[in-house]
């Protein structure tokens, strides 16, 4: 299976519950950023630039767990920054798992090997390690020689001792498809559980020449979507159809709400127009219709998974639902 049975059952139960309750807008994945501190300054990352004045702040453990409770999502993505730098990271992971949630823990991998002994493998816990190309490309993007090899070594060790490991790859204008293919071959040989891939977002804080427009995205993803049968790609096939320009969807900006040390980020994981002190205020005060319309100039080139995969998941029916079920069980490509 592309995703473990426990995750599929938790998500299905959650979605049915939301529909029975008649709730129109509900989150699917909580993006929890307990700290924005990081040990790297990657070329395409807008986070540490956007929050450069608050890098010394972090959420309390209680604030983190309150966010988990108030959203109620079956999946919590712990990200940042580098979340292994969070002062109470071990307690956070243990507490979220105790609540029955599934965790995707996003890390650049530089601290991962030494951190493994502080955590225990679980069917509901995934290390999600970022790789943006083979060694030469990846090291250039993160600005750290030897970074690729260090992260890959940690991935292999994590798999050896029983952890589930996924990877996350951002596609930029300079991304060479043949290099990406080699990367996926390396990651597959390392026995990763899954590979997530998505186009980058044009952060205003980052030089925009590295980012793709929609035409460029579709050209690259027409090739990438053909690799589903070769590599353990976890980006769902309908989303890959969208990235390849074969389907059209509106964004679901509330699908992955973000809680960080400044507050609840509005409107989405990628764009910041406000921070609200509570999740309720985020949901009630954000002009969702405006962002869903795509009229905001910042949205016009965006095809990032955090906005569009929630649309696909919450509207699945008919042939798309059957396709997703069969794909998840590895019965179709």
NORCORQUI-V495273 format. One record per pair of residues at least 6 apart in sequence whose C-alpha atoms are under 6 Angstrom apart, sorted by the first residue. I is the first residue (numbers start at 1). J is the second residue. If there is no record, write none. Layout:
I/J, I/J
This chain:
1/328, 1/329, 2/328, 27/254, 27/255, 27/256, 28/73, 28/255, 29/73, 29/75, 29/76, 29/256, 30/76, 30/256, 30/257, 31/77, 31/257, 31/258, 32/77, 32/78, 32/258, 32/259, 33/79, 33/80, 33/260, 34/58, 34/59, 34/260, 35/58, 35/80, 35/81, 35/86, 36/55, 36/80, 36/81, 37/55, 37/81, 38/81, 38/82, 42/141, 42/142, 43/141, 46/203, 46/205, 58/261, 59/261, 74/101, 75/101, 75/102, 75/103, 76/103, 77/103, 77/104, 77/105, 78/105, 79/106, 82/107, 102/124, 102/125, 103/125, 104/126, 104/127, 104/128, 105/127, 105/128, 106/128, 106/129, 107/129, 108/129, 108/130, 109/129, 109/151, 110/151, 112/154, 113/154, 121/162, 121/163, 126/164, 126/165, 127/165, 128/165, 128/166, 128/167, 129/167, 130/167, 130/168, 130/169, 131/169, 132/138, 132/169, 132/170, 133/180, 133/183, 134/183, 135/148, 139/145, 139/147, 156/190, 165/192, 165/193, 166/192, 166/193, 166/194, 166/195, 167/195, 167/196, 168/196, 168/197, 169/197, 170/197, 170/198, 170/199, 170/200, 171/199, 171/200, 172/200, 172/210, 172/211, 172/212, 173/210, 173/211, 173/212, 194/232, 194/233, 194/234, 195/232, 195/233, 195/234, 196/233, 196/234, 196/235, 198/304, 199/304, 202/208, 202/211, 213/301, 214/301, 218/243, 218/244, 218/245, 221/243, 221/244, 222/244, 225/240, 229/333, 241/247, 251/292, 251/307, 251/308, 252/307, 252/311, 253/268, 253/307, 255/310, 258/264, 258/265, 258/269, 263/275, 263/276, 263/277, 264/275, 264/276, 265/275, 266/272, 266/273, 266/274, 266/275, 276/282, 326/332
